[in-house]
Amino acid sequence: MKTLEESFEAVLAGKKPQNLYEPISYILMQSGKRLRPQLVHFAVDLFDGDAEQAQLIAMAFEMLHNFTLIHDDIMDVAPIRRGKETVYKKWNSNIAILSGDALAIMAFQQLLKLDCDRELILEIAKVFAQTSLEICEGQQYDLDFETQSAVSIDEYVNMIRLKTAVMFAGCLKSGAIFAQADAESEQALYDFGIHLGIAFQLADDVLDVYADSPAFGKTIGGDIRDNKKTYLYLKALELAEPAQRKQLEELFAVPTVNFEEKYQTIRAIFDALQVKTITENKVRQYVEMAVADLDKVHVAEEKKSALKSLALKLIDRKK
């Protein structure tokens, strides 16, 4: 079976115009974590499905993921992704928007290449379409929260469920559908993906403030710069003394001018309120929920070890 990179190269070979497809190649060939294609293959392997055909589903979800990154980076004015210039920064916003749109369409095309029962293709396409729409909903909530005066922790968790976790869940469910798993196992894997994705994003919130920059591959403090109301910020508001709360709200109410001063001030408040530890404990809770979901998947325990190991690694995530 071809590697994911080889599969992408084959799809992009000879494509023109260059300014449309070169940015797509640029972002797809940055290997990243490749978590989403891994999840597709993990689900297919659980039920002894066809790994070579499943590569098309893995490609589709990885393409969809990278489409969201191209557009998110424009909206967040993010200069760095995976330690490299973002697509809009390397080219320009117009090219990035168009390349992102093309990448989303190409993702759907991969599913149409599946050589299996048409009903299975239709079911996978439904999951893929719903996942795509929910990601857009999550991104809009994320943008809304930047200017919304009050955001609850429940609202925030729902936002990251849509923006991040449904993709994990969709990968797993699509793999299970393709491998013709039973309905209860499909749902359990979907739930596993939701809990895993929420844990992943909460860990990302911590890393945005506390990571070692070269390992993280993104700008440290980007959420603070952009006034993102992350779990750490919302928990800090909940625990803060009146003076701390007033300072946090004031700093997040205006565009960032002196980033380093703002970052250090907010990090000091987070440290004082121990929100890093609190958030890390919440990551553990969601990981435990994800592991419990695996109990409902109807395969031998040893076949679940890779997924269980993936979930547990999130507790000590460094990038």
Summary of the structure (lengths in Angstrom):
residues: 319
radius of gyration: 20.0
end to end distance: 28.2
largest distance: 62.3
contacts: 1075
relative contact order: 0.11
helix: 77%
strand: 1%
